[in-house]
């Protein structure tokens, strides 16, 4: 067996450059380095240091600060409640949920929903419906105050579809929706219509 030193050295150098390049990228600064949210029960949040990079121009009607920190998750159900919080008072997080035409960072992005609120707050939540199971979604977080300090936490509660769910399949066992007072927050009931 002949050992080709030149081929193996070239492979080693390529791996070394790839490794060095990977360490140079800050996690969450772009789609390619988005922080994955792996727990979709909403109990364990993904965290990141805020980005100092402006990577998107939001569509009309979506507010976006000048620094964008990216998170991602793969939908396991059609509805997700997303909560974004920050450790710095006055950071005022806002976020956009986006999808890609080819489910990768190379595709054309669509803003599915934008979330912002008024006042001086450190946490914001929003529920998005109509997600496609198996599709990757990106949560792009920025500061309404254009701050880049502290720690961002992103939690996603995206229940999986329950097969043969028949707890509300007739009028007698319909799911009950208790409405909030006028001017209160929206009310959602997580249930299914399978089976």
N, CA, C and O of each residue as an XYZ file, in Angstrom:
780
protein
N       0.853     -1.176      0.000
C       0.000      0.000      0.000
C       0.889      1.227      0.000
O       1.824      1.336      0.794
N       0.584      2.155     -0.908
C       1.365      3.390     -1.009
C       0.579      4.491     -0.309
O      -0.602      4.693     -0.593
N       1.224      5.191      0.594
C       0.616      6.281      1.342
C       0.904      7.594      0.620
O       2.063      7.976      0.460
N      -0.152      8.284      0.184
C       0.031      9.540     -0.530
C      -0.011     10.675      0.483
O      -1.081     11.138      0.879
N       1.175     11.114      0.893
C       1.307     12.158      1.905
C       0.664     13.466      1.449
O       0.023     14.152      2.245
N       0.830     13.807      0.197
C       0.315     15.077     -0.311
C      -1.221     15.128     -0.209
O      -1.773     16.153      0.192
N      -1.912     14.039     -0.565
C      -3.371     13.987     -0.499
C      -3.848     14.103      0.943
O      -4.784     14.849      1.230
N      -3.214     13.374      1.843
C      -3.619     13.406      3.241
C      -3.299     14.747      3.878
O      -4.063     15.218      4.720
N      -2.206     15.368      3.504
C      -1.854     16.678      4.035
C      -2.867     17.719      3.579
O      -3.280     18.573      4.364
N      -3.274     17.650      2.295
C      -4.263     18.592      1.780
C      -5.594     18.431      2.525
O      -6.246     19.421      2.857
N      -5.994     17.180      2.783
C      -7.215     16.929      3.546
C      -7.112     17.484      4.956
O      -8.072     18.062      5.466
N      -5.957     17.317      5.593
C      -5.735     17.834      6.938
C      -5.809     19.356      6.954
O      -6.412     19.940      7.854
N      -5.205     19.992      5.971
C      -5.216     21.456      5.928
C      -6.642     21.958      5.713
O      -7.043     22.943      6.333
N      -7.417     21.298      4.843
C      -8.809     21.707      4.608
C      -9.614     21.606      5.890
O     -10.385     22.510      6.211
N      -9.443     20.515      6.626
C     -10.152     20.339      7.884
C      -9.721     21.409      8.885
O     -10.556     21.953      9.608
N      -8.439     21.710      8.930
C      -7.937     22.721      9.856
C      -8.547     24.085      9.545
O      -8.944     24.799     10.466
N      -8.632     24.463      8.270
C      -9.222     25.748      7.904
C     -10.705     25.772      8.230
O     -11.212     26.779      8.724
N     -11.410     24.674      7.961
C     -12.825     24.590      8.267
C     -13.056     24.758      9.760
O     -13.975     25.467     10.171
N     -12.242     24.119     10.565
C     -12.379     24.212     12.007
C     -12.084     25.629     12.488
O     -12.816     26.166     13.320
N     -11.023     26.234     11.974
C     -10.687     27.600     12.371
C     -11.804     28.541     11.956
O     -12.191     29.418     12.729
N     -12.332     28.373     10.740
C     -13.413     29.217     10.251
C     -14.666     29.079     11.097
O     -15.351     30.070     11.349
N     -14.974     27.878     11.535
C     -16.159     27.651     12.340
C     -16.050     28.347     13.683
O     -17.032     28.917     14.160
N     -14.868     28.315     14.309
C     -14.691     28.986     15.585
C     -14.813     30.494     15.448
O     -15.166     31.176     16.411
N     -14.523     31.026     14.261
C     -14.582     32.463     14.062
C     -15.995     33.000     13.918
O     -16.190     34.212     14.005
N     -17.009     32.129     13.698
C     -18.381     32.577     13.528
C     -19.072     32.652     14.884
O     -18.978     31.721     15.685
N     -19.764     33.755     15.142
C     -20.519     33.882     16.378
C     -21.881     33.245     16.181
O     -22.557     33.495     15.183
N     -22.276     32.425     17.133
C     -23.549     31.731     17.015
C     -24.694     32.729     17.127
O     -24.722     33.557     18.038
N     -25.639     32.643     16.193
C     -26.810     33.498     16.215
C     -26.699     34.766     15.383
O     -27.655     35.537     15.309
N     -25.546     34.998     14.753
C     -25.369     36.221     13.965
C     -26.024     36.158     12.597
O     -26.187     37.191     11.947
N     -26.404     34.963     12.143
C     -26.979     34.808     10.811
C     -27.822     33.542     10.767
O     -27.877     32.781     11.733
N     -28.472     33.333      9.640
C     -29.241     32.101      9.451
C     -28.333     30.888      9.611
O     -28.684     29.927     10.295
N     -27.166     30.938      8.979
C     -26.246     29.792      8.994
C     -25.748     29.442     10.389
O     -25.393     28.292     10.647
N     -25.716     30.411     11.284
C     -25.222     30.160     12.643
C     -26.348     30.266     13.675
O     -26.098     30.510     14.855
N     -27.589     30.079     13.217
C     -28.730     30.222     14.132
C     -28.625     29.229     15.295
O     -28.103     28.124     15.147
N     -29.128     29.652     16.439
C     -29.107     28.830     17.651
C     -30.325     27.906     17.606
O     -31.453     28.398     17.588
N     -30.133     26.575     17.587
C     -31.287     25.668     17.519
C     -32.045     25.595     18.845
O     -31.443     25.491     19.914
N     -33.358     25.653     18.758
C     -34.222     25.419     19.908
C     -34.648     23.961     19.788
O     -35.468     23.617     18.938
N     -34.095     23.117     20.631
C     -34.330     21.674     20.504
C     -35.454     21.168     21.396
O     -36.096     20.169     21.072
N     -35.702     21.848     22.522
C     -36.805     21.458     23.400
C     -38.044     22.212     22.945
O     -38.107     23.435     23.077
N     -39.032     21.498     22.410
C     -40.232     22.151     21.897
C     -41.412     22.044     22.845
O     -42.568     22.121     22.428
N     -41.106     21.863     24.153
C     -42.151     21.876     25.174
C     -42.269     23.258     25.813
O     -43.199     23.504     26.582
N     -41.342     24.159     25.504
C     -41.332     25.485     26.098
C     -40.651     25.525     27.448
O     -40.518     26.598     28.036
N     -40.207     24.360     27.965
C     -39.614     24.300     29.298
C     -38.136     24.686     29.306
O     -37.674     25.341     30.241
N     -37.394     24.289     28.279
C     -35.955     24.582     28.208
C     -35.732     25.524     27.032
O     -36.023     25.191     25.883
N     -35.216     26.693     27.341
C     -35.029     27.731     26.325
C     -33.621     27.688     25.757
O     -32.674     27.299     26.442
N     -33.493     28.086     24.515
C     -32.171     28.272     23.902
C     -31.716     29.691     24.230
O     -32.531     30.614     24.269
N     -30.419     29.865     24.464
C     -29.905     31.189     24.814
C     -28.765     31.596     23.891
O     -28.071     30.761     23.310
N     -28.598     32.905     23.778
C     -27.515     33.444     22.957
C     -27.165     34.849     23.436
O     -27.994     35.559     24.005
N     -25.933     35.221     23.194
C     -25.518     36.602     23.382
C     -26.062     37.390     22.201
O     -25.976     36.914     21.069
N     -26.619     38.576     22.420
C     -27.159     39.335     21.290
C     -26.113     39.600     20.214
O     -24.945     39.855     20.509
N     -26.546     39.537     18.992
C     -25.696     39.806     17.840
C     -25.406     41.296     17.742
O     -26.167     42.128     18.236
N     -24.307     41.611     17.103
C     -23.979     42.996     16.796
C     -24.049     43.230     15.304
O     -23.442     44.169     14.789
N     -24.804     42.364     14.592
C     -24.845     42.396     13.129
C     -26.278     42.639     12.661
O     -27.221     42.071     13.212
N     -26.438     43.480     11.649
C     -27.739     43.708     11.036
C     -27.811     42.837      9.789
O     -27.098     43.093      8.818
N     -28.668     41.802      9.797
C     -28.673     40.846      8.688
C     -29.936     40.880      7.839
O     -29.946     40.308      6.750
N     -31.002     41.532      8.300
C     -32.238     41.523      7.525
C     -32.814     42.925      7.396
O     -32.547     43.807      8.213
N     -33.597     43.102      6.368
C     -34.443     44.277      6.219
C     -35.863     43.760      6.351
O     -36.324     42.993      5.506
N     -36.573     44.176      7.413
C     -37.899     43.605      7.638
C     -38.892     44.059      6.577
O     -38.746     45.139      6.005
N     -39.903     43.234      6.315
C     -40.949     43.647      5.376
C     -41.781     44.769      5.983
O     -41.738     44.997      7.192
N     -42.531     45.464      5.150
C     -43.401     46.544      5.620
C     -44.323     46.024      6.713
O     -44.903     44.946      6.580
N     -44.456     46.772      7.771
C     -45.326     46.379      8.870
C     -44.622     45.616      9.972
O     -45.192     45.439     11.048
N     -43.398     45.155      9.738
C     -42.619     44.463     10.768
C     -41.557     45.415     11.315
O     -40.798     46.017     10.555
N     -41.515     45.539     12.617
C     -40.494     46.368     13.245
C     -39.279     45.493     13.503
O     -39.419     44.331     13.883
N     -38.095     46.040     13.300
C     -36.868     45.288     13.527
C     -35.780     46.245     13.980
O     -35.558     47.280     13.351
N     -35.093     45.901     15.080
C     -33.970     46.702     15.531
C     -32.787     46.532     14.595
O     -32.874     45.819     13.595
N     -31.683     47.186     14.921
C     -30.546     47.155     14.001
C     -29.663     45.924     14.153
O     -28.827     45.666     13.287
N     -29.824     45.149     15.237
C     -29.029     43.940     15.436
C     -29.945     42.724     15.471
O     -30.938     42.722     16.198
N     -29.624     41.683     14.690
C     -30.484     40.505     14.558
C     -29.806     39.260     15.101
O     -28.700     38.918     14.682
N     -30.467     38.578     16.036
C     -29.976     37.316     16.587
C     -30.934     36.223     16.141
O     -32.143     36.324     16.347
N     -30.382     35.165     15.522
C     -31.182     34.112     14.892
C     -31.283     32.862     15.763
O     -30.287     32.394     16.315
N     -32.493     32.330     15.878
C     -32.777     31.035     16.490
C     -33.549     30.228     15.452
O     -34.114     30.804     14.522
N     -33.581     28.898     15.595
C     -34.323     28.070     14.645
C     -34.925     26.865     15.356
O     -34.429     26.414     16.389
N     -36.018     26.351     14.769
C     -36.609     25.106     15.258
C     -37.289     24.406     14.096
O     -37.686     25.041     13.120
N     -37.421     23.089     14.209
C     -38.116     22.293     13.205
C     -39.488     21.956     13.782
O     -39.587     21.315     14.828
N     -40.541     22.388     13.102
C     -41.907     22.239     13.612
C     -42.295     20.766     13.727
O     -42.065     19.971     12.815
N     -42.888     20.427     14.867
C     -43.432     19.083     15.061
C     -44.953     19.128     15.173
O     -45.601     18.089     15.305
N     -45.519     20.328     15.121
C     -46.961     20.522     15.172
C     -47.325     21.798     14.443
O     -46.440     22.548     14.032
N     -48.613     22.059     14.276
C     -49.072     23.185     13.485
C     -49.106     24.517     14.201
O     -49.245     25.555     13.555
N     -48.981     24.519     15.531
C     -49.055     25.747     16.324
C     -47.856     25.831     17.253
O     -47.430     24.830     17.829
N     -47.315     27.038     17.393
C     -46.198     27.240     18.323
C     -46.408     28.535     19.095
O     -46.782     29.563     18.529
N     -46.160     28.462     20.396
C     -46.116     29.664     21.226
C     -44.649     29.946     21.511
O     -43.939     29.112     22.072
N     -44.211     31.121     21.122
C     -42.801     31.496     21.240
C     -42.684     32.610     22.263
O     -43.406     33.604     22.199
N     -41.759     32.435     23.216
C     -41.501     33.459     24.223
C     -40.038     33.850     24.149
O     -39.150     33.003     24.240
N     -39.796     35.140     23.984
C     -38.435     35.672     23.926
C     -38.252     36.618     25.107
O     -39.084     37.495     25.338
N     -37.167     36.442     25.850
C     -36.889     37.331     26.982
C     -35.419     37.729     26.968
O     -34.588     37.097     26.316
N     -35.128     38.786     27.698
C     -33.779     39.349     27.767
C     -33.489     39.719     29.205
O     -34.405     40.044     29.960
N     -32.233     39.675     29.590
C     -31.860     39.937     30.980
C     -31.698     41.427     31.284
O     -31.611     41.802     32.453
N     -31.656     42.273     30.276
C     -31.417     43.706     30.471
C     -32.743     44.468     30.450
O     -33.486     44.384     29.472
N     -33.045     45.207     31.514
C     -34.249     46.025     31.564
C     -34.191     47.065     30.452
O     -33.161     47.707     30.246
N     -35.285     47.226     29.750
C     -35.337     48.196     28.668
C     -34.854     47.664     27.335
O     -34.798     48.405     26.353
N     -34.493     46.352     27.288
C     -34.036     45.768     26.020
C     -35.180     45.685     25.027
O     -34.962     45.841     23.825
N     -36.386     45.446     25.498
C     -37.617     45.412     24.693
C     -37.482     44.509     23.469
O     -37.412     45.001     22.343
N     -37.443     43.174     23.685
C     -37.290     42.261     22.543
C     -38.486     42.286     21.600
O     -39.630     42.451     22.025
N     -38.202     42.122     20.327
C     -39.204     41.947     19.283
C     -38.689     40.843     18.383
O     -37.482     40.606     18.329
N     -39.587     40.156     17.667
C     -39.086     39.075     16.818
C     -39.971     38.841     15.612
O     -41.153     39.185     15.589
N     -39.348     38.243     14.612
C     -40.014     37.857     13.376
C     -39.862     36.342     13.248
O     -38.769     35.814     13.452
N     -40.947     35.638     12.913
C     -40.869     34.215     12.595
C     -40.839     34.121     11.069
O     -41.734     34.627     10.392
N     -39.804     33.470     10.537
C     -39.625     33.397      9.086
C     -39.464     31.956      8.632
O     -39.025     31.091      9.390
N     -39.831     31.718      7.373
C     -39.616     30.415      6.741
C     -38.828     30.649      5.460
O     -38.693     31.780      4.994
N     -38.308     29.557      4.900
C     -37.514     29.636      3.677
C     -38.179     28.811      2.582
O     -38.785     27.775      2.854
N     -38.062     29.275      1.351
C     -38.695     28.592      0.221
C     -38.167     27.178      0.008
O     -38.883     26.319     -0.508
N     -36.904     26.928      0.408
C     -36.346     25.586      0.235
C     -35.924     24.949      1.558
O     -35.174     23.972      1.579
N     -36.422     25.523      2.676
C     -36.152     24.989      4.007
C     -34.677     25.078      4.402
O     -34.234     24.381      5.315
N     -33.916     25.936      3.713
C     -32.504     26.157      4.055
C     -32.224     27.655      4.053
O     -33.078     28.459      3.677
N     -31.029     28.014      4.472
C     -30.623     29.422      4.485
C     -30.430     29.977      3.079
O     -30.350     31.193      2.904
N     -30.355     29.108      2.074
C     -30.148     29.564      0.696
C     -31.445     29.984      0.019
O     -31.409     30.596     -1.049
N     -32.594     29.666      0.620
C     -33.878     29.961     -0.004
C     -34.302     31.403      0.149
O     -33.585     32.221      0.726
N     -35.481     31.707     -0.378
C     -36.085     33.028     -0.229
C     -36.894     33.033      1.054
O     -37.744     32.167      1.263
N     -36.628     34.014      1.920
C     -37.293     34.058      3.216
C     -38.625     34.797      3.143
O     -38.781     35.779      2.417
N     -39.586     34.286      3.925
C     -40.895     34.911      4.079
C     -41.123     35.160      5.555
O     -40.955     34.253      6.370
N     -41.504     36.377      5.908
C     -41.875     36.682      7.297
C     -43.279     36.146      7.525
O     -44.243     36.655      6.953
N     -43.395     35.120      8.358
C     -44.694     34.512      8.644
C     -45.494     35.339      9.645
O     -46.716     35.441      9.538
N     -44.810     35.923     10.608
C     -45.472     36.699     11.653
C     -44.446     37.600     12.325
O     -43.279     37.232     12.451
N     -44.883     38.789     12.759
C     -44.024     39.730     13.486
C     -44.618     39.974     14.867
O     -45.838     40.027     15.019
N     -43.767     40.121     15.864
C     -44.231     40.329     17.235
C     -43.483     41.504     17.853
O     -42.252     41.527     17.874
N     -44.234     42.471     18.352
C     -43.685     43.656     19.000
C     -44.744     44.139     19.987
O     -45.924     43.824     19.834
N     -44.338     44.885     20.978
C     -45.308     45.445     21.910
C     -44.790     46.781     22.420
O     -43.613     47.102     22.255
N     -45.656     47.543     23.030
C     -45.293     48.869     23.533
C     -44.840     48.780     24.983
O     -45.127     47.806     25.679
N     -44.139     49.794     25.418
C     -43.737     49.886     26.817
C     -42.314     49.428     27.052
O     -41.561     49.153     26.118
N     -41.964     49.352     28.330
C     -40.627     48.957     28.754
C     -40.717     47.541     29.306
O     -41.129     47.357     30.452
N     -40.347     46.548     28.527
C     -40.567     45.154     28.887
C     -39.296     44.333     28.608
O     -38.416     44.763     27.863
N     -39.222     43.158     29.214
C     -38.077     42.265     28.992
C     -38.495     40.931     28.399
O     -37.639     40.104     28.084
N     -39.810     40.701     28.238
C     -40.290     39.427     27.707
C     -41.485     39.674     26.790
O     -42.305     40.558     27.040
N     -41.567     38.877     25.722
C     -42.671     38.980     24.771
C     -43.033     37.573     24.295
O     -42.157     36.733     24.091
N     -44.333     37.328     24.123
C     -44.805     36.020     23.645
C     -45.753     36.208     22.476
O     -46.428     37.230     22.355
N     -45.789     35.204     21.624
C     -46.722     35.212     20.513
C     -46.994     33.797     20.057
O     -46.139     32.919     20.178
N     -48.194     33.577     19.529
C     -48.577     32.260     19.021
C     -48.740     32.342     17.520
O     -49.399     33.245     17.004
N     -48.136     31.392     16.820
C     -48.242     31.328     15.372
C     -48.904     30.016     14.988
O     -48.566     28.960     15.523
N     -49.843     30.086     14.066
C     -50.568     28.906     13.587
C     -50.185     28.616     12.145
O     -49.540     29.436     11.492
N     -50.578     27.458     11.652
C     -50.363     27.118     10.254
C     -48.955     26.675      9.921
O     -48.536     26.762      8.766
N     -48.213     26.199     10.919
C     -46.857     25.708     10.657
C     -46.924     24.363      9.931
O     -47.869     23.595     10.113
N     -45.926     24.094      9.119
C     -45.826     22.823      8.404
C     -44.888     21.901      9.170
O     -43.740     22.261      9.430
N     -45.360     20.729      9.528
C     -44.541     19.767     10.276
C     -43.318     19.384      9.447
O     -43.433     19.066      8.263
N     -42.148     19.419     10.083
C     -40.892     19.090      9.414
C     -40.197     20.287      8.792
O     -39.039     20.185      8.386
N     -40.879     21.417      8.710
C     -40.301     22.646      8.148
C     -39.472     23.355      9.216
O     -39.845     23.367     10.389
N     -38.347     23.947      8.811
C     -37.543     24.761      9.718
C     -38.104     26.173      9.728
O     -38.433     26.734      8.683
N     -38.207     26.736     10.917
C     -38.633     28.133     11.090
C     -37.544     28.860     11.865
O     -36.916     28.294     12.760
N     -37.333     30.118     11.508
C     -36.326     30.934     12.156
C     -37.020     32.012     12.969
O     -37.974     32.634     12.503
N     -36.536     32.232     14.193
C     -37.010     33.296     15.070
C     -35.888     34.330     15.101
O     -34.821     34.087     15.665
N     -36.140     35.476     14.491
C     -35.109     36.519     14.360
C     -35.429     37.606     15.378
O     -36.428     38.315     15.253
N     -34.568     37.727     16.389
C     -34.813     38.605     17.536
C     -33.964     39.864     17.422
O     -32.790     39.812     17.054
N     -34.580     40.987     17.744
C     -33.824     42.236     17.834
C     -34.341     43.033     19.020
O     -35.356     42.682     19.623
N     -33.643     44.095     19.346
C     -34.009     44.964     20.459
C     -34.720     46.192     19.931
O     -34.231     46.867     19.026
N     -35.884     46.477     20.509
C     -36.603     47.696     20.167
C     -35.783     48.916     20.583
O     -35.985     50.012     20.062
N     -34.857     48.720     21.522
C     -33.975     49.801     21.953
C     -32.617     49.755     21.286
O     -31.726     50.529     21.638
N     -32.441     48.831     20.297
C     -31.176     48.674     19.563
C     -29.992     48.376     20.482
O     -28.891     48.885     20.271
N     -30.227     47.544     21.508
C     -29.164     47.161     22.440
C     -28.549     45.833     22.017
O     -29.208     45.020     21.369
N     -27.299     45.615     22.379
C     -26.623     44.354     22.041
C     -25.917     43.768     23.258
O     -24.836     43.192     23.133
N     -26.528     43.914     24.443
C     -25.951     43.376     25.673
C     -26.917     42.376     26.301
O     -28.053     42.233     25.850
N     -26.461     41.685     27.343
C     -27.309     40.747     28.066
C     -27.339     39.375     27.433
O     -26.428     39.001     26.695
N     -28.392     38.624     27.723
C     -28.580     37.274     27.192
C     -30.023     37.122     26.717
O     -30.961     37.443     27.447
N     -30.193     36.633     25.495
C     -31.521     36.393     24.945
C     -31.899     34.934     25.195
O     -31.095     34.031     24.963
N     -33.116     34.709     25.664
C     -33.664     33.358     25.820
C     -34.860     33.226     24.891
O     -35.738     34.088     24.866
N     -34.888     32.137     24.126
C     -36.011     31.872     23.232
C     -36.579     30.496     23.550
O     -35.878     29.487     23.475
N     -37.864     30.473     23.907
C     -38.553     29.232     24.253
C     -39.629     28.979     23.203
O     -40.323     29.906     22.788
N     -39.767     27.737     22.777
C     -40.777     27.373     21.790
C     -41.608     26.215     22.342
O     -41.078     25.154     22.672
N     -42.930     26.440     22.438
C     -43.850     25.375     22.814
C     -44.604     24.995     21.545
O     -45.523     25.697     21.123
N     -44.206     23.873     20.942
C     -44.746     23.425     19.658
C     -45.187     21.966     19.804
O     -44.455     21.053     19.422
N     -46.407     21.745     20.369
C     -46.847     20.373     20.624
C     -46.948     19.549     19.346
O     -47.375     20.038     18.299
N     -46.549     18.300     19.459
C     -46.657     17.376     18.331
C     -48.126     17.026     18.092
O     -48.946     17.078     19.010
N     -48.438     16.676     16.874
C     -49.795     16.255     16.527
C     -50.076     14.928     17.219
O     -49.256     14.012     17.177
N     -51.236     14.830     17.853
C     -51.644     13.608     18.528
C     -52.532     12.819     17.576
O     -53.564     13.317     17.127
N     -52.133     11.595     17.269
C     -52.923     10.762     16.371
C     -54.140     10.197     17.090
O     -54.073      9.865     18.274
N     -55.239     10.092     16.375
C     -56.488      9.549     16.909
C     -56.941     10.248     18.182
O     -57.350      9.610     19.153
N     -56.860     11.561     18.156
C     -57.322     12.376     19.284
C     -58.820     12.597     19.111
O     -59.243     13.256     18.162
N     -59.619     12.054     20.015
C     -61.070     12.117     19.863
C     -61.750     12.721     21.091
O     -62.924     12.449     21.342
N     -61.024     13.538     21.857
C     -61.620     14.094     23.066
C     -62.606     15.223     22.768
O     -63.343     15.637     23.663
N     -62.638     15.728     21.541
C     -63.584     16.795     21.205
C     -64.256     16.498     19.867
O     -64.439     17.393     19.041
N     -64.619     15.241     19.664
C     -65.147     14.833     18.364
C     -66.670     14.931     18.265
O     -67.241     14.577     17.234
N     -67.332     15.403     19.318
C     -68.785     15.539     19.282
C     -69.199     16.761     20.095
O     -68.428     17.259     20.917
N     -70.407     17.237     19.864
C     -70.914     18.411     20.578
C     -70.868     18.213     22.095
O     -70.606     19.156     22.840
N     -71.119     17.004     22.538
C     -71.182     16.733     23.977
C     -69.823     16.889     24.676
O     -69.774     17.179     25.871
N     -68.721     16.697     23.936
C     -67.401     16.825     24.555
C     -66.548     17.891     23.860
O     -65.337     17.727     23.714
N     -67.186     18.975     23.437
C     -66.473     20.068     22.768
C     -65.481     20.730     23.722
O     -65.736     20.822     24.923
N     -64.353     21.189     23.187
C     -63.363     21.916     23.980
C     -63.956     23.261     24.385
O     -64.578     23.939     23.567
N     -63.765     23.653     25.655
C     -64.307     24.902     26.176
C     -63.281     26.022     26.016
O     -62.104     25.857     26.337
N     -63.748     27.154     25.519
C     -62.886     28.332     25.394
C     -63.426     29.391     26.347
O     -64.561     29.844     26.197
N     -62.613     29.788     27.329
C     -62.993     30.836     28.269
C     -62.350     32.126     27.807
O     -61.124     32.239     27.792
N     -63.161     33.100     27.431
C     -62.650     34.341     26.885
C     -62.125     35.274     27.965
O     -62.628     35.272     29.088
N     -61.119     36.067     27.630
C     -60.626     37.113     28.518
C     -61.570     38.297     28.452
O     -62.422     38.372     27.566
N     -61.421     39.220     29.386
C     -62.235     40.433     29.411
C     -61.976     41.248     28.144
O     -60.917     41.104     27.534
N     -62.915     42.096     27.736
C     -62.694     42.942     26.550
C     -61.371     43.712     26.667
O     -61.057     44.276     27.715
N     -60.622     43.722     25.593
C     -59.315     44.380     25.600
C     -58.202     43.497     26.117
O     -57.038     43.896     26.108
N     -58.547     42.286     26.574
C     -57.537     41.357     27.099
C     -56.826     40.640     25.969
O     -57.103     40.882     24.794
N     -55.934     39.781     26.322
C     -55.147     39.047     25.341
C     -55.999     38.010     24.615
O     -57.070     37.624     25.084
N     -55.505     37.572     23.470
C     -56.183     36.514     22.716
C     -56.158     35.219     23.503
O     -55.254     34.991     24.306
N     -57.149     34.374     23.274
C     -57.239     33.086     23.966
C     -57.125     31.980     22.926
O     -57.815     32.006     21.906
N     -56.258     31.013     23.183
C     -56.097     29.874     22.275
C     -56.316     28.594     23.058
O     -55.982     28.507     24.240
N     -56.879     27.607     22.391
C     -57.028     26.276     22.973
C     -56.253     25.309     22.091
O     -56.516     25.208     20.893
N     -55.302     24.601     22.682
C     -54.526     23.616     21.943
C     -55.268     22.293     21.997
O     -55.435     21.713     23.070
N     -55.712     21.817     20.848
C     -56.401     20.537     20.782
C     -56.222     19.989     19.384
O     -55.360     20.471     18.649
N     -56.980     19.027     19.000
C     -56.787     18.425     17.695
C     -58.117     18.022     17.093
O     -59.159     18.056     17.748
N     -58.054     17.639     15.821
C     -59.253     17.126     15.165
C     -58.916     15.857     14.393
O     -59.495     15.584     13.341
N     -57.985     15.094     14.922
C     -57.592     13.831     14.289
C     -58.463     12.693     14.800
O     -58.848     12.679     15.969
N     -58.772     11.749     13.935
C     -59.508     10.567     14.343
C     -60.990     10.723     14.203
O     -61.740      9.797     14.513
